[in-house]
Amino acid sequence: MGYIHCYLTVIIKRKKRWQIIFAKNKIRTMKYTGSKNRIAKHILPIMLNNRTNETWVEPFVGGANTIDKVEGNRIGFDNNEYLIELYHYIQNGGLIENRTITKEHWYSVKENLDSYPKWYIGLVGVLGSYNGNWFSAYGGGSKTKEGNYRNYFDEGIRGLLKQDLSNINFVFSDYANIKIPTNSIIYCDPPYQLKNKRYKEHFNSEIFFDWCREKVKEGHRVFVSEYNAPNDFTCIWEKEISKTNPKQKVNKVEKLFTID
């Protein structure tokens, strides 16, 4: 019982510290499908507990809504080359002058990828798309119930520019081929199992979990955000999250898993 009390005390203290950080930085970040921005304040203190100088690694960095809240050495990988090029463009001081996007231009970029810079394709593919879902449907702006026009594209750009992406090493790579520094902390937010047919066809969860097991054998600490995981993975945190997508019928229970 004494050991458990000591563990909880450490986590609670770190949670208080993170709550202070988030209170000072209530910033709307870039909207991205599957973003963990809403739960980062809950799961980061758990994963960062007892961290010293280990490198923080995210094989599925996505909208960078978690890695931007971590200090120290950080590497964010993603298999979306255009997204990574967007981050490099922002890190190098690139300017985004066009803050509006029409449906016609959105389709032009989607259908003519060779005609635009890669960073710009990343910008339009995420921030110009509905709910930050890569070129799924136009979402750059629309009329509100009150009859006013809401510029979601501009809102997303302002959120992106407010994220602290400095000193993060962003790398274009599939998770299976990444090179990880010795004894790193690996946080995975992969495409969720059974989420939709597209993920079933393009992402093999069984192979992914085998990869996690291998990384643990290599000496890394591994954490995974998922709804479910194999029996040898332990759920160390869960929380019901209210739906934000009107098409979502019920709330989901987000979980964080680890494996020894």
Backbone as CSV, one residue per row, in Angstrom:
resi,resn,N_x,N_y,N_z,CA_x,CA_y,CA_z,C_x,C_y,C_z
1,MET,0.826,-1.209,0.000,0.000,0.000,0.000,0.858,1.255,0.000
2,GLY,1.997,1.204,0.715,2.883,2.365,0.746,3.424,2.703,-0.621
3,TYR,3.755,1.643,-1.421,4.276,1.871,-2.771,3.239,2.569,-3.640
4,ILE,1.998,2.122,-3.556,0.930,2.723,-4.354,0.735,4.188,-3.981
5,HIS,0.758,4.480,-2.686,0.575,5.857,-2.232,1.687,6.744,-2.775
6,CYS,2.919,6.240,-2.756,4.048,7.017,-3.252,3.880,7.308,-4.742
7,TYR,3.464,6.307,-5.515,3.275,6.463,-6.958,2.220,7.506,-7.252
8,LEU,1.082,7.431,-6.557,0.007,8.389,-6.785,0.418,9.795,-6.421
9,THR,1.217,9.922,-5.377,1.672,11.240,-4.962,2.495,11.896,-6.058
10,VAL,3.379,11.134,-6.676,4.205,11.673,-7.753,3.339,12.111,-8.927
11,ILE,2.402,11.267,-9.313,1.544,11.595,-10.448,0.697,12.822,-10.166
12,ILE,0.144,12.902,-8.967,-0.699,14.036,-8.614,0.100,15.335,-8.643
13,LYS,1.310,15.300,-8.116,2.133,16.503,-8.132,2.431,16.929,-9.556
14,ARG,2.746,15.947,-10.414,3.048,16.291,-11.800,1.798,16.775,-12.521
15,LYS,0.651,16.222,-12.171,-0.587,16.691,-12.785,-0.845,18.145,-12.433
16,LYS,-0.579,18.520,-11.188,-0.779,19.915,-10.797,0.119,20.823,-11.612
17,ARG,1.350,20.376,-11.837,2.274,21.173,-12.628,1.751,21.331,-14.054
18,TRP,1.268,20.244,-14.636,0.755,20.310,-15.996,-0.520,21.119,-16.082
19,GLN,-1.352,21.075,-15.049,-2.572,21.874,-15.054,-2.233,23.352,-15.103
20,ILE,-1.149,23.742,-14.426,-0.718,25.139,-14.453,-0.263,25.518,-15.851
21,ILE,0.503,24.627,-16.489,0.982,24.894,-17.836,-0.174,25.065,-18.805
22,PHE,-1.165,24.181,-18.720,-2.288,24.252,-19.645,-3.158,25.466,-19.349
23,ALA,-3.275,25.870,-18.104,-4.079,27.039,-17.763,-3.486,28.297,-18.376
24,LYS,-2.161,28.340,-18.466,-1.502,29.507,-19.033,-1.492,29.491,-20.551
25,ASN,-1.809,28.310,-21.147,-1.710,28.173,-22.591,-2.997,27.626,-23.186
26,LYS,-4.122,28.290,-22.887,-5.393,27.855,-23.455,-5.484,28.380,-24.881
27,ILE,-4.839,27.638,-25.781,-4.715,28.057,-27.168,-5.399,27.034,-28.070
28,ARG,-6.148,27.516,-29.014,-6.761,26.619,-29.989,-5.683,26.138,-30.940
29,THR,-5.404,24.837,-30.935,-4.369,24.294,-31.787,-4.953,23.862,-33.122
30,MET,-4.086,23.418,-34.005,-4.532,22.972,-35.324,-5.482,21.788,-35.187
31,LYS,-6.618,21.861,-35.856,-7.572,20.748,-35.825,-7.041,19.619,-36.690
32,TYR,-7.044,18.422,-36.121,-6.518,17.251,-36.829,-7.296,16.032,-36.379
33,THR,-7.724,15.218,-37.322,-8.493,14.028,-36.980,-7.720,13.125,-36.022
34,GLY,-8.363,12.756,-34.922,-7.707,11.893,-33.943,-6.802,12.625,-32.974
35,SER,-6.826,13.957,-32.989,-5.962,14.745,-32.106,-6.185,14.382,-30.642
36,LYS,-5.089,14.371,-29.888,-5.163,14.106,-28.450,-5.006,15.385,-27.635
37,ASN,-5.278,16.516,-28.270,-5.118,17.785,-27.577,-5.978,17.874,-26.319
38,ARG,-7.194,17.318,-26.387,-8.115,17.420,-25.246,-7.704,16.546,-24.066
39,ILE,-6.932,15.500,-24.315,-6.570,14.611,-23.205,-5.088,14.669,-22.862
40,ALA,-4.336,15.514,-23.567,-2.894,15.583,-23.327,-2.568,15.902,-21.868
41,LYS,-3.376,16.771,-21.254,-3.105,17.154,-19.870,-3.292,15.988,-18.909
42,HIS,-4.020,14.954,-19.331,-4.233,13.787,-18.482,-3.157,12.721,-18.694
43,ILE,-2.788,12.478,-19.952,-1.898,11.357,-20.239,-0.414,11.718,-20.196
44,LEU,-0.064,12.966,-20.470,1.355,13.328,-20.470,2.014,13.174,-19.095
45,PRO,1.377,13.602,-18.007,2.025,13.413,-16.700,2.314,11.949,-16.382
46,ILE,1.471,11.051,-16.868,1.687,9.619,-16.640,2.902,9.141,-17.418
47,MET,2.962,9.497,-18.683,4.053,9.020,-19.530,5.382,9.679,-19.203
48,LEU,5.337,10.910,-18.718,6.574,11.636,-18.412,7.066,11.396,-16.988
49,ASN,6.320,10.629,-16.207,6.736,10.339,-14.842,8.094,9.626,-14.845
50,ASN,9.025,10.123,-14.057,10.381,9.566,-13.924,11.236,9.759,-15.173
51,ARG,10.812,10.591,-16.093,11.655,10.868,-17.256,12.853,11.706,-16.843
52,THR,14.008,11.356,-17.360,15.212,12.148,-17.099,15.613,12.850,-18.396
53,ASN,16.493,12.227,-19.172,16.905,12.841,-20.441,16.539,11.984,-21.639
54,GLU,15.580,11.067,-21.479,15.184,10.209,-22.586,14.533,11.019,-23.715
55,THR,14.792,10.587,-24.924,14.179,11.232,-26.077,12.705,10.846,-26.156
56,TRP,11.870,11.822,-26.442,10.438,11.591,-26.628,10.197,11.346,-28.109
57,VAL,9.602,10.201,-28.431,9.420,9.806,-29.828,7.938,9.554,-30.106
58,GLU,7.438,10.155,-31.198,6.067,9.898,-31.638,6.091,9.378,-33.072
59,PRO,5.825,8.101,-33.276,5.828,7.532,-34.631,4.652,7.990,-35.493
60,PHE,3.600,8.523,-34.848,2.408,9.013,-35.568,2.127,10.432,-35.077
61,VAL,2.961,11.384,-35.440,2.904,12.704,-34.822,1.644,13.478,-35.196
62,GLY,1.086,13.219,-36.385,-0.176,13.855,-36.764,-0.154,15.366,-36.606
63,GLY,-1.138,15.895,-35.883,-1.254,17.336,-35.689,-0.304,17.927,-34.682
64,ALA,0.613,17.125,-34.145,1.625,17.586,-33.176,0.987,18.219,-31.947
65,ASN,-0.216,17.759,-31.594,-0.938,18.344,-30.466,-0.523,17.781,-29.113
66,THR,0.367,16.792,-29.128,0.913,16.242,-27.880,2.385,16.575,-27.753
67,ILE,3.134,16.357,-28.815,4.574,16.574,-28.786,4.928,18.034,-28.531
68,ASP,4.023,18.952,-28.897,4.308,20.373,-28.691,4.234,20.774,-27.218
69,LYS,3.774,19.878,-26.369,3.653,20.167,-24.940,4.723,19.457,-24.114
70,VAL,5.652,18.813,-24.793,6.734,18.079,-24.128,8.033,18.863,-24.276
71,GLU,8.841,18.833,-23.254,10.133,19.511,-23.306,11.239,18.512,-23.636
72,GLY,12.447,19.016,-23.886,13.589,18.148,-24.123,13.675,17.649,-25.559
73,ASN,14.459,16.602,-25.759,14.660,16.041,-27.093,13.386,15.358,-27.579
74,ARG,12.958,15.727,-28.780,11.709,15.197,-29.324,11.855,14.905,-30.816
75,ILE,11.316,13.759,-31.220,11.291,13.405,-32.638,9.864,13.028,-32.997
76,GLY,9.332,13.674,-34.031,7.986,13.369,-34.496,8.027,12.806,-35.904
77,PHE,7.617,11.557,-36.053,7.584,10.903,-37.360,6.153,10.878,-37.897
78,ASP,6.023,10.880,-39.208,4.721,10.687,-39.826,4.925,10.223,-41.262
79,ASN,4.015,9.372,-41.746,4.151,8.885,-43.120,3.463,9.794,-44.128
80,ASN,3.008,10.960,-43.665,2.448,11.967,-44.561,3.542,12.992,-44.865
81,GLU,4.157,12.849,-46.018,5.274,13.713,-46.386,4.871,15.180,-46.439
82,TYR,3.655,15.447,-46.892,3.195,16.831,-47.038,3.036,17.502,-45.674
83,LEU,2.566,16.751,-44.688,2.424,17.288,-43.339,3.783,17.634,-42.749
84,ILE,4.750,16.754,-42.923,6.094,16.999,-42.410,6.715,18.217,-43.096
85,GLU,6.487,18.354,-44.393,7.006,19.518,-45.108,6.358,20.805,-44.604
86,LEU,5.107,20.750,-44.220,4.438,21.914,-43.638,5.116,22.325,-42.339
87,TYR,5.429,21.358,-41.482,6.104,21.667,-40.220,7.481,22.265,-40.472
88,HIS,8.205,21.716,-41.426,9.523,22.274,-41.745,9.390,23.712,-42.249
89,TYR,8.376,23.959,-43.042,8.149,25.304,-43.580,7.892,26.298,-42.447
90,ILE,7.068,25.903,-41.486,6.782,26.771,-40.338,8.036,26.974,-39.491
91,GLN,8.776,25.917,-39.260,9.992,26.015,-38.450,11.025,26.936,-39.090
92,ASN,11.053,26.993,-40.409,12.024,27.827,-41.127,11.529,29.248,-41.342
93,GLY,10.428,29.604,-40.698,9.933,30.978,-40.776,9.092,31.283,-41.995
94,GLY,8.585,30.256,-42.656,7.766,30.476,-43.837,6.474,31.210,-43.509
95,LEU,6.043,32.040,-44.435,4.837,32.846,-44.239,3.640,32.208,-44.930
96,ILE,2.468,32.354,-44.318,1.226,31.884,-44.916,0.363,33.116,-45.162
97,GLU,0.385,33.589,-46.381,-0.296,34.838,-46.702,-1.773,34.632,-47.027
98,ASN,-2.101,33.550,-47.703,-3.490,33.286,-48.076,-4.215,32.650,-46.898
99,ARG,-5.200,33.347,-46.336,-5.924,32.837,-45.169,-7.358,32.434,-45.487
100,THR,-7.699,32.369,-46.746,-9.020,31.883,-47.144,-8.831,30.839,-48.239
101,ILE,-9.776,29.918,-48.340,-9.681,28.907,-49.384,-11.094,28.548,-49.850
102,THR,-11.304,28.608,-51.140,-12.603,28.264,-51.696,-12.681,26.752,-51.942
103,LYS,-13.890,26.255,-52.124,-14.065,24.830,-52.424,-13.400,24.490,-53.756
104,GLU,-13.469,25.413,-54.711,-12.866,25.169,-56.024,-11.354,25.019,-55.918
105,HIS,-10.726,25.890,-55.109,-9.273,25.808,-54.957,-8.877,24.566,-54.172
106,TRP,-9.687,24.211,-53.188,-9.425,22.999,-52.410,-9.390,21.785,-53.331
107,TYR,-10.374,21.692,-54.228,-10.409,20.582,-55.182,-9.242,20.654,-56.152
108,SER,-8.845,21.847,-56.539,-7.715,22.009,-57.448,-6.439,21.449,-56.830
109,VAL,-6.218,21.740,-55.558,-5.031,21.226,-54.878,-5.123,19.707,-54.731
110,LYS,-6.280,19.221,-54.337,-6.474,17.784,-54.135,-6.218,16.987,-55.404
111,GLU,-6.621,17.529,-56.539,-6.553,16.795,-57.801,-5.296,17.105,-58.614
112,ASN,-4.472,18.042,-58.148,-3.263,18.425,-58.888,-2.081,18.576,-57.930
113,LEU,-1.733,17.504,-57.268,-0.686,17.568,-56.246,0.670,17.989,-56.806
114,ASP,0.913,17.689,-58.064,2.210,18.044,-58.653,2.337,19.532,-58.958
115,SER,1.245,20.263,-58.834,1.254,21.679,-59.212,1.478,22.627,-58.039
116,TYR,1.598,22.088,-56.830,1.716,22.942,-55.653,2.883,22.482,-54.771
117,PRO,3.453,23.413,-53.990,4.525,23.023,-53.064,4.004,22.015,-52.037
118,LYS,4.867,21.123,-51.608,4.441,20.073,-50.686,3.907,20.645,-49.378
119,TRP,4.538,21.707,-48.867,4.074,22.279,-47.604,2.654,22.832,-47.751
120,TYR,2.371,23.400,-48.941,1.054,23.988,-49.166,-0.007,22.893,-49.293
121,ILE,0.355,21.784,-49.906,-0.558,20.651,-49.983,-0.880,20.156,-48.571
122,GLY,0.135,20.121,-47.705,-0.097,19.729,-46.310,-1.042,20.682,-45.604
123,LEU,-0.879,21.975,-45.877,-1.738,22.991,-45.264,-3.185,22.812,-45.697
124,VAL,-3.397,22.701,-46.998,-4.749,22.579,-47.539,-5.363,21.224,-47.191
125,GLY,-4.546,20.171,-47.245,-5.050,18.826,-46.991,-5.583,18.633,-45.589
126,VAL,-5.018,19.373,-44.634,-5.479,19.274,-43.248,-6.420,20.425,-42.898
127,LEU,-5.933,21.646,-42.985,-6.693,22.786,-42.481,-7.833,23.212,-43.401
128,GLY,-7.765,22.796,-44.650,-8.860,23.119,-45.555,-9.896,22.015,-45.650
129,SER,-9.679,20.932,-44.902,-10.572,19.774,-44.968,-11.442,19.677,-43.725
130,TYR,-12.587,19.059,-43.875,-13.543,18.950,-42.784,-12.948,18.214,-41.594
131,ASN,-12.990,18.866,-40.443,-12.538,18.280,-39.187,-11.074,17.849,-39.220
132,GLY,-10.287,18.448,-40.126,-8.872,18.114,-40.189,-8.594,16.741,-40.751
133,ASN,-9.566,16.168,-41.457,-9.433,14.819,-42.016,-8.908,14.926,-43.439
134,TRP,-7.732,14.432,-43.680,-6.953,14.615,-44.906,-7.772,14.492,-46.190
135,PHE,-8.024,15.633,-46.840,-8.725,15.718,-48.120,-9.988,14.862,-48.158
136,SER,-10.697,14.769,-47.044,-11.934,13.974,-47.010,-13.093,14.734,-47.623
137,ALA,-13.241,15.986,-47.218,-14.297,16.861,-47.735,-13.894,18.295,-47.442
138,TYR,-14.396,19.214,-48.248,-14.050,20.623,-48.047,-14.545,21.111,-46.687
139,GLY,-13.683,21.824,-45.984,-14.057,22.361,-44.683,-13.380,23.679,-44.384
140,GLY,-13.091,24.447,-45.434,-12.365,25.700,-45.240,-13.193,26.834,-44.692
141,GLY,-14.515,26.727,-44.777,-15.378,27.781,-44.273,-16.828,27.497,-44.627
142,SER,-17.724,28.083,-43.858,-19.158,27.901,-44.132,-19.954,28.928,-43.346
143,LYS,-21.227,29.028,-43.682,-22.110,29.933,-42.960,-22.569,29.298,-41.652
144,THR,-22.661,30.093,-40.613,-23.134,29.617,-39.327,-24.654,29.674,-39.275
145,LYS,-25.239,29.187,-38.208,-26.688,29.232,-38.046,-27.200,30.664,-38.015
146,GLU,-26.322,31.565,-37.561,-26.704,32.979,-37.488,-26.585,33.682,-38.840
147,GLY,-26.040,32.960,-39.825,-25.926,33.550,-41.147,-24.592,34.204,-41.420
148,ASN,-23.669,34.138,-40.456,-22.341,34.713,-40.649,-21.398,33.674,-41.266
149,TYR,-20.352,34.156,-41.915,-19.371,33.246,-42.503,-18.271,32.960,-41.486
150,ARG,-17.963,31.698,-41.289,-16.887,31.310,-40.379,-15.732,30.728,-41.190
151,ASN,-14.566,31.327,-41.039,-13.384,30.937,-41.800,-12.587,29.904,-41.008
152,TYR,-12.904,28.628,-41.192,-12.222,27.566,-40.462,-10.760,27.443,-40.897
153,PHE,-10.498,27.748,-42.151,-9.126,27.671,-42.665,-8.219,28.641,-41.909
154,ASP,-8.687,29.865,-41.748,-7.914,30.872,-41.028,-7.772,30.496,-39.547
155,GLU,-8.831,29.980,-38.949,-8.766,29.556,-37.551,-7.706,28.469,-37.367
156,GLY,-7.671,27.538,-38.298,-6.696,26.460,-38.210,-5.276,26.957,-38.364
157,ILE,-5.070,27.896,-39.272,-3.724,28.457,-39.471,-3.268,29.186,-38.219
158,ARG,-4.160,29.975,-37.622,-3.785,30.694,-36.397,-3.464,29.720,-35.268
159,GLY,-4.223,28.620,-35.200,-3.934,27.608,-34.196,-2.589,26.955,-34.427
160,LEU,-2.288,26.634,-35.688,-1.008,26.026,-36.037,0.153,26.931,-35.659
161,LEU,0.030,28.223,-35.966,1.125,29.156,-35.704,1.321,29.420,-34.219
162,LYS,0.307,29.131,-33.408,0.442,29.306,-31.964,1.095,28.100,-31.300
163,GLN,1.138,26.970,-31.999,1.807,25.801,-31.447,3.323,26.027,-31.449
164,ASP,3.979,25.594,-30.383,5.434,25.727,-30.300,6.072,24.494,-30.926
165,LEU,6.444,24.625,-32.189,7.043,23.517,-32.918,8.562,23.627,-33.009
166,SER,9.116,24.632,-32.350,10.562,24.833,-32.405,11.289,23.682,-31.710
167,ASN,12.435,23.351,-32.240,13.328,22.337,-31.661,12.746,20.921,-31.677
168,ILE,11.698,20.716,-32.461,11.185,19.358,-32.666,11.752,18.837,-33.982
169,ASN,12.279,17.639,-33.956,12.819,17.035,-35.165,11.699,16.266,-35.860
170,PHE,11.160,16.848,-36.927,10.082,16.207,-37.684,10.682,15.408,-38.840
171,VAL,10.288,14.140,-38.947,10.866,13.246,-39.949,9.768,12.504,-40.698
172,PHE,9.889,12.475,-42.012,8.958,11.730,-42.854,9.375,10.266,-42.889
173,SER,8.530,9.400,-42.324,8.839,7.973,-42.314,7.641,7.173,-41.825
174,ASP,7.505,5.970,-42.319,6.538,5.038,-41.766,7.066,4.536,-40.427
175,TYR,6.170,4.251,-39.493,6.594,3.877,-38.145,7.526,2.666,-38.135
176,ALA,7.323,1.738,-39.056,8.097,0.490,-39.052,9.557,0.707,-39.421
177,ASN,9.875,1.856,-40.012,11.234,2.096,-40.498,11.975,3.186,-39.739
178,ILE,11.396,3.674,-38.644,12.025,4.793,-37.953,13.249,4.335,-37.150
179,LYS,14.191,5.245,-36.983,15.387,5.001,-36.167,15.201,5.733,-34.849
180,ILE,15.251,4.986,-33.757,14.926,5.525,-32.440,16.162,5.543,-31.545
181,PRO,16.468,6.661,-30.896,17.603,6.711,-29.968,17.437,5.701,-28.834
182,THR,18.539,5.300,-28.261,18.535,4.297,-27.197,17.673,4.735,-26.008
183,ASN,16.910,3.776,-25.455,16.112,3.992,-24.243,15.204,5.221,-24.341
184,SER,14.431,5.284,-25.391,13.514,6.408,-25.588,12.147,6.122,-24.966
185,ILE,11.344,7.172,-24.859,9.936,7.036,-24.498,9.147,7.183,-25.786
186,ILE,8.410,6.137,-26.154,7.688,6.118,-27.418,6.187,6.223,-27.141
187,TYR,5.580,7.265,-27.678,4.127,7.420,-27.559,3.499,7.236,-28.916
188,CYS,2.631,6.239,-29.029,1.994,5.913,-30.300,0.517,6.269,-30.288
189,ASP,0.098,6.987,-31.291,-1.319,7.293,-31.496,-1.681,6.839,-32.904
190,PRO,-1.760,5.523,-33.113,-1.960,4.981,-34.456,-3.410,5.082,-34.894
191,PRO,-3.683,4.802,-36.173,-5.081,4.670,-36.598,-5.757,3.595,-35.758
192,TYR,-6.912,3.921,-35.217,-7.569,2.996,-34.289,-8.152,1.788,-35.015
193,GLN,-8.174,0.669,-34.318,-8.737,-0.557,-34.873,-10.239,-0.399,-35.147
194,LEU,-10.677,-0.916,-36.277,-12.095,-0.969,-36.649,-12.739,0.403,-36.756
195,LYS,-11.923,1.452,-36.886,-12.501,2.785,-36.957,-13.281,2.987,-38.245
196,ASN,-12.707,2.558,-39.349,-13.434,2.557,-40.611,-12.720,1.637,-41.590
197,LYS,-13.334,1.368,-42.711,-12.774,0.394,-43.646,-11.438,0.846,-44.210
198,ARG,-11.262,2.149,-44.355,-10.005,2.636,-44.900,-8.836,2.230,-44.009
199,TYR,-9.001,2.372,-42.698,-7.939,1.988,-41.789,-7.716,0.481,-41.805
200,LYS,-8.776,-0.281,-41.925,-8.638,-1.732,-41.989,-7.759,-2.131,-43.170
201,GLU,-7.921,-1.429,-44.271,-7.202,-1.787,-45.489,-5.753,-1.326,-45.462
202,HIS,-5.471,-0.233,-44.800,-4.149,0.354,-44.883,-3.325,0.274,-43.600
203,PHE,-3.901,-0.193,-42.514,-3.128,-0.267,-41.272,-3.387,-1.600,-40.593
204,ASN,-2.316,-2.336,-40.352,-2.408,-3.645,-39.725,-2.067,-3.505,-38.239
205,SER,-3.076,-3.571,-37.387,-2.873,-3.382,-35.947,-2.073,-4.516,-35.329
206,GLU,-2.236,-5.724,-35.829,-1.488,-6.853,-35.268,0.009,-6.675,-35.470
207,ILE,0.390,-6.266,-36.665,1.804,-6.012,-36.935,2.301,-4.858,-36.076
208,PHE,1.474,-3.849,-35.916,1.864,-2.702,-35.092,2.135,-3.116,-33.647
209,PHE,1.249,-3.894,-33.042,1.449,-4.305,-31.650,2.675,-5.211,-31.513
210,ASP,2.962,-6.014,-32.521,4.204,-6.805,-32.503,5.422,-5.885,-32.515
211,TRP,5.314,-4.810,-33.291,6.394,-3.819,-33.348,6.598,-3.192,-31.968
212,CYS,5.521,-2.889,-31.267,5.612,-2.329,-29.916,6.344,-3.287,-28.980
213,ARG,6.019,-4.558,-29.081,6.674,-5.562,-28.232,8.180,-5.593,-28.487
214,GLU,8.557,-5.481,-29.754,9.983,-5.479,-30.091,10.682,-4.248,-29.527
215,LYS,10.012,-3.104,-29.556,10.620,-1.879,-29.037,10.845,-1.975,-27.526
216,VAL,9.930,-2.630,-26.826,10.108,-2.825,-25.386,11.314,-3.722,-25.129
217,LYS,11.478,-4.766,-25.928,12.632,-5.654,-25.778,13.945,-4.916,-26.033
218,GLU,13.881,-3.889,-26.861,15.078,-3.097,-27.167,15.412,-2.101,-26.069
219,GLY,14.535,-1.982,-25.064,14.828,-1.109,-23.932,14.050,0.188,-23.883
220,HIS,13.073,0.357,-24.772,12.272,1.573,-24.782,11.035,1.421,-23.889
221,ARG,10.498,2.540,-23.454,9.196,2.556,-22.796,8.156,2.913,-23.855
222,VAL,7.095,2.111,-23.939,6.113,2.272,-25.006,4.724,2.515,-24.432
223,PHE,4.058,3.531,-24.976,2.680,3.852,-24.606,1.850,3.935,-25.877
224,VAL,0.590,3.499,-25.790,-0.278,3.482,-26.964,-1.651,4.027,-26.605
225,SER,-2.128,4.973,-27.405,-3.514,5.431,-27.295,-4.361,4.568,-28.217
226,GLU,-5.416,3.986,-27.667,-6.303,3.106,-28.438,-7.602,2.931,-27.662
227,TYR,-8.576,2.343,-28.324,-9.795,1.941,-27.622,-9.624,0.558,-27.011
228,ASN,-8.829,-0.281,-27.680,-8.581,-1.644,-27.205,-7.165,-2.057,-27.574
229,ALA,-6.639,-3.052,-26.848,-5.295,-3.555,-27.106,-5.228,-5.023,-26.698
230,PRO,-4.220,-5.763,-27.170,-4.075,-7.172,-26.791,-3.932,-7.341,-25.274
231,ASN,-4.144,-8.560,-24.804,-4.174,-8.838,-23.364,-2.860,-8.557,-22.644
232,ASP,-1.730,-8.613,-23.355,-0.458,-8.360,-22.677,-0.170,-6.870,-22.525
233,PHE,-1.050,-6.020,-23.041,-0.944,-4.575,-22.830,-1.855,-4.191,-21.663
234,THR,-1.377,-3.285,-20.828,-2.123,-2.871,-19.635,-2.707,-1.484,-19.825
235,CYS,-3.983,-1.349,-19.539,-4.626,-0.039,-19.590,-4.295,0.710,-18.301
236,ILE,-3.627,1.851,-18.421,-3.214,2.612,-17.241,-3.997,3.917,-17.075
237,TRP,-4.868,4.206,-18.046,-5.705,5.408,-17.942,-6.843,5.283,-18.938
238,GLU,-8.031,5.763,-18.572,-9.144,5.822,-19.498,-10.100,6.923,-19.099
239,LYS,-10.785,7.464,-20.092,-11.714,8.559,-19.840,-12.717,8.629,-20.983
240,GLU,-13.989,8.785,-20.628,-15.021,8.971,-21.648,-14.926,10.389,-22.185
241,ILE,-14.866,10.489,-23.500,-14.696,11.783,-24.157,-15.970,12.138,-24.908
242,SER,-16.513,13.315,-24.643,-17.733,13.741,-25.323,-17.472,13.917,-26.811
243,LYS,-18.439,13.575,-27.610,-18.293,13.625,-29.059,-18.216,15.057,-29.561
244,THR,-17.417,15.261,-30.598,-17.319,16.562,-31.260,-17.823,16.475,-32.692
245,ASN,-17.856,15.272,-33.231,-18.350,15.065,-34.589,-19.846,14.759,-34.526
246,PRO,-20.691,15.545,-35.181,-22.145,15.311,-35.128,-22.559,13.946,-35.670
247,LYS,-21.713,13.322,-36.495,-22.027,12.005,-37.044,-21.721,10.896,-36.042
248,GLN,-20.979,11.233,-35.003,-20.642,10.239,-33.980,-21.832,10.058,-33.056
249,LYS,-22.345,8.838,-32.931,-23.590,8.593,-32.211,-23.406,8.537,-30.699
250,VAL,-22.266,8.032,-30.228,-22.043,7.896,-28.788,-20.658,8.406,-28.427
251,ASN,-20.485,8.713,-27.138,-19.174,9.115,-26.671,-18.226,7.921,-26.707
252,LYS,-16.945,8.200,-26.873,-15.924,7.158,-26.900,-15.118,7.177,-25.609
253,VAL,-14.568,6.029,-25.238,-13.703,5.935,-24.069,-12.265,5.840,-24.552
254,GLU,-11.538,6.933,-24.383,-10.125,6.938,-24.752,-9.335,6.180,-23.683
255,LYS,-8.357,5.389,-24.127,-7.532,4.620,-23.204,-6.050,4.779,-23.537
256,LEU,-5.241,4.653,-22.501,-3.789,4.660,-22.678,-3.262,3.332,-22.168
257,PHE,-2.495,2.646,-23.031,-1.942,1.336,-22.713,-0.423,1.392,-22.635
258,THR,0.135,0.449,-21.908,1.580,0.248,-21.911,1.852,-1.238,-21.832
259,ILE,3.096,-1.627,-22.026,3.493,-3.025,-21.962,4.890,-3.103,-21.353
260,ASP,5.085,-4.063,-20.471,6.383,-4.234,-19.808,7.275,-5.159,-20.610
